[in-house]
Amino acid sequence: MTARHLDPDAAFFAEWAARRPGQRRDLDRAEKIAAELGAFPVGVPVLTVVGSKGKGTAAVNAAAALAAHRRADGQHLRVGLVTSPAHRTNTERIRLDGLSIAEATYAQIAAGLTAARHAVDVTDGYLSPTGAFTVAGVAWLHRRCDVLVVEEGLGGASDEVSLFAPDVVALTEVFVEHAALLGDSPGAIAADLLAVVRAGTSAVVTGPQSPSVTTVVRHVARRTGAQVHQVPSGHPRRSDELAQANRALGVQAAAELARRHRWTATDADIEAVLATVRTPGRGSWHRWRGADIMVDGAISPTGVRAAAVQHTETTGRLAHAVLCLPDDKDV
């Protein structure tokens, strides 16, 4: 739910809104719509972010770290990003060089998506909203950037992000979420998420995982030939510490991709760009009517607890907490 609805939003949610009972998302349909939009071949390297929690933070920081790098000709990389969820308007889901697309551009992309949907034969499935943003965002961005960072919407093999072969995959913490769709255990969910890894994927960058997830990571690496890079994070207690762990994951994934393509940046350049990153709704602080309010998108007991600890330690007390859980979360 965004703070402000835009008329072009309807193009991205149309098929989901009209879905029939029992109807499911259709990746074949999504692929045909992507082709109609001109999303193939992508033609630029892709960094894909998958996981259960922290994907947005990892994706935004990976894109920022890449933006600090230069090509062989000395020019800074142009970086495209497809991420979710949006907080203010859905223009935030598609970004170029760190900036959300303009509302006029969003309207043009929406019109193109509508035309592509109508050009593809109707099937028994539908194009999901996250899938619509993924295929339309990639189609618009890949002609304008040197590298793409794409965050999965819901799953790996089951998500439209799987249509675009990644050079590097970043894997955030995996736990049981969306069990009915992805699997009933962390290992099964990890197997779905890591189905995005292809034979041409050079690296899987991951933070600490449970033993069952680690087993899946190693199996996928052996099968595809990808290298596994572990990013240590300790035991974060506060939501800002959790965010820092996912930030480090995104930055390391960006470094692996940059190394593969011989893009260069100094540590100072990277830190300068990372310092400009703002992630509203992800542990962000706001002053309202004399009160210090922290807004966080926690979706697990660990995340909710960490947000409460951070607020209490920062302000000295936690007077009120409002927790909103969508229907698809495990209460």
N, C-alpha and C positions, 0 to 999 in steps of 0.2 A: 504494500500500500504506500503510495507516494503522497507527499504533502499537497501536490497540485496535479490534478488530472489535465491531460492534454488531449485534444481531439484525435491526433494521430495514434494514440494508444490503442484505439479500437482495432486497428489493422493487425496488431500483434496478439491480441487476446480474442479475436473473432472466432477462430475455430474451436478454441477451448471453451468459450462461452456457449457455443452452439452444440457441444458434444452431447451424445446420447448416453444413457445409462449403459455401463459396461464397455463403452468405446475407449480405446487406448491411443496414446501417441504413436505416430507412424514414422519411423526413421526413413523408410523408402520414400515416402512422400516428401519429407524434409529434404532429402538429398536431391530429388527432382526439382524442388523449389529453389534450392541453392544453386543448382546448375542453371536454371532459368534466370536467376539473378546474376549469373556470371561469377560465382564464387570459386569455380574450378577452372584451371589449376590455381592453387593459392599463390604459388610463385615466390613467397617469402617465408623465412623460418618461423616456426610456431612453437611457443612455449605454452603448454597446457597445464592448468592447475585443477587438481581433483582432491577430494577429501570430504570429511564430514563437518569440520569446523575450521574457520580461519582462512578459507579460500580467498575471500575478498581482500583481506589484508595482505596475503601472500601475493596475489595477482597485482594489486596496485603498486606494491613496493618492487616487485619484479619489473614492472613496466618503467617505474621511475629509475631504477638502477640501470636498465638498458638505455634510457634516454641520456644518461651521462656518458655513454660510449660513443666513440667515433669510428667511422668507416675508414678504409684504407686511404680514401681521398681527403681525410681530415674533417669531413662533415659529420655533425652529430646525427645519430640514428633518429629516424622518424619512427615512433612507436605507436602501434594501434592496440587498443585494449577493449575487450568485451567482457563485462563483469556484471554482477548482480548481488543483492538487490539495489534498486535505486532508492533514494531517500526524499529528494525534493521533487524531481521530475524524472521520467524515464529517459530523458536525454543523457543522463549520467551513465547509462548502461553501455554506451558506445563513445569511446574517447580517442582522441588523436593528440599525441604529444601532451598528455596529461589533462587536456581540456575536454569537457563534455561537448558534444556536437550542438550546433545552434538549433533552435526550434524550427527554423525554416528548413534546415537540412534534414532534421528528423521527419518533417512532413513529407519531404521528397523521398526519403527512404521508405516511409510507410506506404506511399503511393506505389512505389516500385514493388514492394512486398505484396500488396493487394493484387497488382497485375500479374505477378508471378504465380500467386496462389490460384488465380482464376485460369491461368494458362495450363495448369497441371490437372490431369483428370482427378476427379473425386475418388477417394478410397474409403475403406471401412474405418481408417484411423484419422487422426487430426494432427495438425501442427501445434505443438505446445507453445505457450508464451515464451518460455526461456529459449526454446528451439528457434522461434521466430527471431528473437533478438540475436541469437548466435549466427544464424545463416545470413540474415540481412546485414548484421554488423560486419561479419567477415567479408561479405561481398563488397561493401562500401569501403572498408578500410584497406584491403590488401592491395588496392591500386594506388594507395596514397602513402604507404609506409614501407619501412625496411624490415620490420619484424612485428609479429603479432603475439600478444598475450591473451589467451582465451580461458575463461573460467567456466567449468562445467556448471550446468544448472541443476540437474538431478541425475547423478550416476555417470558411468563411463560408457560401457557398451550400450546402455539404455538411453544415452543422452546424445543430442545432436553434435556435441563437441567431438564425438568419435568419428565424424565425417572428415575431420581435418587432421592429417597425420602430423604428430608433434615431433620436433627435434629433441626437446627436453620436456620431461614431465615433473611437476612438483606435487608431492603428496603430503597434504596436511593430516592432522590426527584423524584416525578412522575409528568410529564407534558405531553402535547400533542405532541407526536412524533411517527412516523410510524402509523399515524391514520388509514390509509387504511388497515393495518394488525392487529392492536391491539385494536382499538376502537377510537371513535371520541370525547372522553372527558377524563379528568384525572381519573374520577371514573371508566369508562369502561376499561381504560388501566390498572389501578390498579387491577381490577378484573381478567384480564388476567394474569398479573404478579404474583399475589398471589394465582393463581391456583396451584402453586407448593407446597403450604402448605398442609400437610397431617394430618391425625388423630394422627400420632406419632410425629409431629413437636412440640417441647416444647416451642419455643418462636419465635416471630416476633419482630425484633429490627428495629426501624424506627426513622428517623429524623423528623423535622416538615414537615407537609404535608398540602395541601389544605383541607377544610372541607369535600369535596366529597370523597377524598382519605381516610381521617381519618374514615369516615363512612364505607368504604369498609374494611379497616383494622379491625375495631371492629366486623363487621359481620363475616369475615373469622375466627377471633379468637373465637367467640362464637360457630361457626359451628364445628371447629376442636379441641377446647380445648386448643389452644396455648395461652401463655401469651404474652401480648404486653408490650414492653419496649421502652419508648420514650427517645431519646438522644437529649438534648437541644443544639441549635447551634447559637442562636441569629440571627442577620441579617448581614451575611458576605458581604463585599464590594469588597474585592480583591480576586483574584483567589487562593492565598495561604490560605486565610481564608476559602474559599469554600472547598479546599483540606483538611484543618484541620477538618472541619465538617464531611467529609466523612471518614477521618482517624479515628475520634472518633467513628463513627458508626461501622466501621469494628472491632475496638478494643473491643467495647462493645459486639458485636455479638460473638466474640471469647471468651470473659469472660463468656457469658451465656452458651456456649457449654462446656467450661472447667469446669464450676460449675456442670453441669449435669453429667460429667464423672469423677469428683473429681481429675482433673489434677491441679497441683499447680504451681504457679510462684509468685515471689515477684514483686512489682511495679518497682523496679530497674532493674530486669532482663528483664521485658517487654520493658521498655524505652530503654535499651541498644540495644535490637534487633531492635526496631523501628527506632533507630538512624541510622541503616545501610541501611534502605530502600531507594532505588533510583527509581524514576518513570519518565524516559525520556518521553517528550511529554506531560506531565501533569504539566504545570507550571514550567518547567525546564529552567534554565538559561545557556546560551552558549556564549562564547567570539569568535567572528568571524570578522577578518579584522578590529580590533580595536573597534568594536561595541558590545554592550551588547544586546543579542537577547533572548527573552523569547518565548518558544514554548509551546502552550497549546492546548488541544483537546476540546475546548469549542464548544458546539452544541446548545446553547440557547442564546437569547439576554442577559440574566443575566450573563451567563458565559463569553461571549465576552466582555461585559462591565467591568466585574470584572478583566479580563486579562488586558484590556487597563488601568484601574485605577492602578493596581499593577505596571505595567511597568512605567507609568508616575510618580508615587510616588517614585519609586525606583531609576530611572535614572534622573528624573527632566524634562523629555520631552518624547514625543512619535513621533519620526520622521517619521516612516513608519509602516504601518500595512498591512499584507497580510492575507486575509481571504479566506480559501478554504472550500467550502461546497459541499459534495457529492450530487448526484442527488436526493437521497431519503430524504434530509433535507428540512424543510419548510423555504424557503428563506424569 
